[in-house]
Amino acid sequence: MRIYILKLEFLLWRFSLISERKRKEGEFRKEIILTAAEKVFGKKLYDKVSVLDISKESGVCLQSIYNLFGSKKELYKNMVLFRISKFQKALDEALKKKNNSLTLLKEWTNIFFSAMADFPQFFPVFLRERFHYEWGVETTLFSELHNVFEKEEKRLEYILRKAQKENYLKKDVPIKYLKSVFFYFVQSKLKYHFRFKKCFEVKQCVEEIFCDFLSGLKQQ
């Protein structure tokens, strides 16, 4: 009886190892597909992309992609939310330890800039979806992304409002305008470096953004 129990425990342990290995392999394959999808969707509009394009880019067969995601729409949704959720988790972790508003704003900028710098192929996708959000254009991901973008808008507004209260920024400037100007500086710096410089230091870029942003909006 004892031997039988030991054999059963061994089989269960082995089964759990195999299951865990398969799960990790599945996650790895999924990430390969999502990264390939970023490259393809970063160069083409949604309607111009086929799952076959992503299959060729990733080296994963069509059937495996459909088994994992079911459709192009679900694949696109997973791709966008996968990258943005990583960005938000990093922010949640980093910002809870900071208090000073400028430190919070720099940390937000650093994490956002780093996320886009590490995956430049996702930047065009992000810009398209953000444009749709700002102008209320209904898209494949309208409801899901609306909540995600709204959360970050509120977080950024909170930090900028805090900076006004702490006399770092002009108090007579509307928060919505401050947010638009700040994001314009971040976005423009990324565009410039991706298109013309290619290699750059994230820390230096963040400092340049702050220098440009505060030069016109700093409280005197």
Buried (B, 14 or more C-beta within 10 A) or exposed (E): EEEEEEEEEEEEEEEEEEEEEEEEEEEEBBEBBBBBBBBBBBBEEBEEBEBEBBBEBBEBEEEBBBEBBEEBEEBBBBBBBBBBEBBBEBBEEBBEEBEEBBEBBBBBBBBBBBBBBEBBBBBBBBBBBBEBBEEEEEBBBEEEBBEBBEEBBEBBBBBBBBBBEEEBBBEEBEBEEBBEBBBEBBBEBBEEBBEEEEEBEBEEBBBBBBEBBBEEBEBE
